[in-house]
């Protein structure tokens, strides 16, 4: 199994904390935001290789981070060909482009580099052998769920409903940016985009899989923060710094 860390985000909503390149390298204590995703991927015995996808402006900085990092696996840093946030294509389009250009032909663990968390992905790694799988997390309130994708599950972990930016969620479970895609479903990325679906948010892709009855989920227990705002970054530094 290969892992891809999506680190091409620009962080334009972070105000003074935004350095003009990427959220992935924001400092949280003595670490960078991306270190949490890298650690989680390296902890899985099934993962034998880790790629990092960066925008062109942050490519050199992320490559320097990767070169300095002491981990179980070497990191290969790739550029997505986008040099300005005004020309960004979106996470799904970036992921599809990576799969095609890197000729990925194995199960793929997908992690956003701006999601910091301290729980294991071991159960995700096993379930994703057979079907697309997401990690869900209880954010504690309906108001918070509306920022992400809401999700309803059976007791067995089958996703029965998923709505991106749901205005009327029925539970406090949200979808994180931790995805497992089995080799047999990698072609879905190109098919999804060819049908004209939104290229920007992984939650829309999960919604598409759910509508086709092929999405399952595992629960994340512990701390999870999606760094999408200055308040999120402050909370991450307080809890994980």
SULURDA-V719918 format. One record per pair of residues at least 24 apart in sequence whose ideal C-beta (glycine too) atoms are under 8 Angstrom apart, sorted by the first residue. I is the first residue (numbers start at 1). J is the second residue. Records with the same first field share a line. If there is no record, write none. Layout:
I->J / J
This chain:
1->44 / 46 / 47 / 48 / 106 / 107 / 108 / 109 / 125
2->47 / 48 / 49 / 50 / 51 / 104 / 106 / 107 / 108 / 109
3->41 / 44 / 47 / 49 / 50 / 51 / 108 / 109 / 110 / 111
4->50 / 51 / 52 / 53 / 95 / 98 / 104 / 108 / 109 / 110 / 111
5->34 / 37 / 38 / 41 / 50 / 51 / 52 / 53 / 111 / 112 / 113
6->53 / 91 / 94 / 95 / 110 / 111 / 112 / 113 / 177
7->34 / 52 / 53 / 54 / 58 / 62 / 113 / 114
8->53 / 54 / 55 / 58 / 80 / 82 / 88 / 91 / 94
9->55 / 91 / 112 / 113 / 114
10->55 / 85 / 88
11->114 / 227
12->85
13->228 / 229
14->227 / 229 / 230 / 233
15->230
16->230
17->230 / 233
20->57
21->55 / 57 / 58 / 61
22->54 / 55 / 57 / 58 / 61 / 62 / 113
23->113 / 114 / 227
24->54 / 58 / 62 / 113 / 114
25->58 / 61 / 62 / 65
26->114 / 227 / 233
28->116 / 233 / 236 / 237 / 240 / 241
29->237 / 240 / 241
32->65
33->113 / 114 / 116 / 227 / 236
34->62 / 65 / 113 / 114
35->69
36->115 / 116 / 117 / 118 / 240
37->111 / 112 / 113 / 115
38->69 / 71 / 75
39->71
40->111 / 117 / 120 / 121 / 178
41->73 / 109 / 111 / 121
42->71 / 72 / 73
43->120 / 121 / 122
44->109 / 121 / 122 / 125
46->107 / 125
47->73 / 109 / 125
48->73
49->73 / 76
50->74 / 75 / 76
51->75 / 76 / 77 / 78 / 98 / 102
52->76 / 77 / 78 / 113
53->78 / 79 / 80 / 94 / 95 / 98
54->78 / 79 / 80
55->79 / 80 / 82 / 83 / 85 / 88
56->80 / 81 / 82 / 83
57->83 / 84
78->102
89->199 / 200
90->198 / 199 / 200 / 201
91->199 / 200 / 201 / 202
92->189 / 192 / 193 / 197 / 198 / 199 / 200 / 201 / 202 / 204 / 205
93->193 / 199 / 200
95->189 / 202
96->189 / 190 / 192 / 193
99->186 / 189
100->190
104->186
105->183 / 186
106->183
107->180 / 181 / 182 / 183
108->180 / 181 / 183 / 186
109->178 / 179 / 180
110->177 / 178 / 179 / 180 / 181 / 202
111->177 / 178 / 179
112->177 / 178 / 202 / 226
114->177 / 226 / 227 / 228
115->176 / 177 / 178 / 224 / 225 / 226 / 227
116->223 / 224 / 225 / 227 / 236 / 240
117->176 / 178 / 220 / 222 / 223 / 224 / 225
118->222 / 223 / 240
119->220 / 221 / 222 / 223 / 224
121->178
123->218
124->178 / 180 / 218
125->180
127->157 / 180 / 216 / 218
128->180 / 181 / 182
129->182
130->182
131->182 / 185 / 214 / 215 / 216
132->179 / 180 / 181 / 182 / 185 / 188 / 206 / 209 / 214 / 215 / 216
133->179 / 180 / 215 / 216 / 217 / 218
134->159 / 175 / 176 / 178 / 179 / 180 / 206 / 215 / 216 / 217 / 218
135->175 / 176 / 178 / 179 / 217 / 218 / 219 / 220
136->173 / 174 / 175 / 176 / 217 / 218 / 219 / 220
137->173 / 174 / 176 / 219 / 220 / 224
138->172 / 173 / 174 / 219
139->172 / 173 / 174
140->172
141->172
142->169 / 172
144->172 / 174
145->169 / 171 / 172 / 173 / 174
147->174 / 228
148->174 / 175 / 176 / 203 / 226
149->174 / 175 / 203 / 206 / 207
150->174 / 175
151->175 / 217
153->217
157->216 / 217 / 218
158->215 / 216 / 217
159->206 / 209 / 210 / 215 / 216 / 217
160->210
161->210
162->203 / 206 / 207 / 210 / 215
163->207
164->201 / 203 / 204 / 206 / 207
165->203
175->203 / 206 / 217
176->220 / 224 / 226
177->202 / 226
178->220
179->206
185->214
